[in-house]
């Protein structure tokens, strides 16, 4: 029973550490990349909405 308990605790610790590492890596990636992506995506979206508005006005 002692060996099983030690094995289970080790597995749980490894899994928790793995998930924490994943979350931190994903968090770092999301913070840096999403900020850049939002800036890049925001500019074309603004242009698209302006173009759409200009196109809609004559039809209305």
C-alpha positions in Angstrom: 0.0 0.0 0.0 2.9 2.4 0.8 4.4 1.9 -2.7 1.0 2.4 -4.4 0.4 5.6 -2.4 3.8 7.0 -3.2 3.3 6.1 -6.9 -0.1 7.8 -7.0 1.2 10.9 -5.3 4.1 11.1 -7.7 1.8 10.7 -10.7 -0.5 13.4 -9.3 2.4 15.8 -8.7 3.8 15.2 -12.2 0.4 15.8 -13.8 -0.2 19.0 -11.8 3.3 20.3 -12.7 2.7 19.4 -16.3 -0.7 21.3 -16.4 0.8 24.3 -14.6 3.6 24.4 -17.1 1.1 24.1 -20.0 -1.0 26.9 -18.6 2.0 29.2 -18.1 3.3 28.5 -21.6 -0.2 29.0 -23.1 -0.7 32.1 -20.9 2.6 33.7 -22.0 1.9 32.8 -25.7 -1.6 34.1 -25.5 -0.6 37.4 -23.8 2.1 38.3 -26.3 0.6 36.8 -29.5 -3.0 37.9 -28.9 -2.0 41.5 -28.3 -0.1 41.5 -31.6 -3.0 39.6 -33.3 -5.6 42.0 -31.9 -3.5 45.0 -33.3 -3.1 43.3 -36.7 -6.8 42.1 -36.8 -8.2 45.5 -35.6 -6.7 47.5 -38.4 -8.1 45.4 -41.3 -11.4 45.1 -39.5 -11.7 48.9 -39.2 -10.8 49.2 -42.9 -13.4 46.5 -43.8 -16.1 48.1 -41.7 -15.4 51.6 -43.2 -15.4 50.0 -46.7 -18.7 48.2 -46.0 -20.3 51.4 -44.6 -19.2 53.3 -47.8 -20.6 50.5 -49.9 -23.9 50.3 -48.0 -24.6 54.0 -48.1 -25.2 54.3 -51.9 -27.4 51.3 -52.0 -29.6 52.6 -49.2 
